[in-house]
């Protein structure tokens, strides 16, 4: 049960966005720009969603890891296997060497920003990562260290049914983050 | 030296805002609403800045802890002692019992959202904290777990001169977060 009185029928961060529209606006604007907009990053939306998924997985945030995992799957043309593999170990997943190096940086950021060192950055550059891509990877990982804490710090509802995450993933991958939230039937709660 | 090529003369997150205006916009909108706007929270701007300062201190983020400590000081009418005391131990600082209970929640969030339990929430309620105030404390702590990682994950410049932080603090406390950044003389870098 959530720690505060949140609107029923909306899982995870969506219940918080309904509860607090004044902070929902900049938070949705942030993820729209950071994850979804094809013109704001040279990383693909699928790559950016994988970084969000991996960070959320490291923070053991069930709602965010499952939601962004499902969005990543749809952004990657339905490839659920690569999403699962990234959550286990990005170094062994079928992703580009550049994305592996950025995942290493994301894992450092998840622990502490102070853990990122010049060798991590050099390794990413060797695989072709640009300043913008290093910037985006750090900010995505940092942003999900926020969302994961917001979602779990208030004990929001994380559905058990994989179909709920799949439906959210399909919606967000096609519509982005600025449309109305997916409402789950009350009977599923 | 920063991990990526950032504009000279701007410290900490301000150099990142200059580097990436597209993400700066929602991030500045977020802190304006969350920390500065007097109408969006029943916590005072000073109390909210103290939560940001304490979280940044726990994350050992020199730039954010010093900047928000200075903003908190100006928001609290110049009381530097209470800011220093909160950074050492909020339970022993001269702040309200309600704010102490919210600081305890912030410290849990800093570790992991999953660490906040029903006893932490009940203790805050016993001291008069409302749902909105618990929400705001969790989101402020979560937000600074993001900013601290963004600032340190890219190794931004954190000035040593306390006068720099004091000038930023004075500016942000009076102007909020949506005005142009404070530029430090190049010679101070």
Interface residues (C-beta under 8 A of the other chain):
Chain A: X3 X4 X5 X16 X19 X20 X22 X23 X25 X26 X27 X29 X30 X33 X34 X40 X59 X60 X61 X105 X108 X109 X112 X113 X114 X116 X118 X121 X131 X134 X135 X138 X139 X141 X142 X143 X145 X146 X147 X148 X149 X150 X151 X152 X153 X154 X155
Chain B: X3 X4 X5 X16 X19 X20 X22 X23 X25 X26 X27 X29 X30 X33 X34 X40 X59 X60 X61 X105 X108 X109 X112 X113 X114 X116 X118 X121 X131 X134 X135 X138 X139 X141 X142 X143 X145 X146 X147 X148 X149 X150 X151 X152 X153 X154 X155
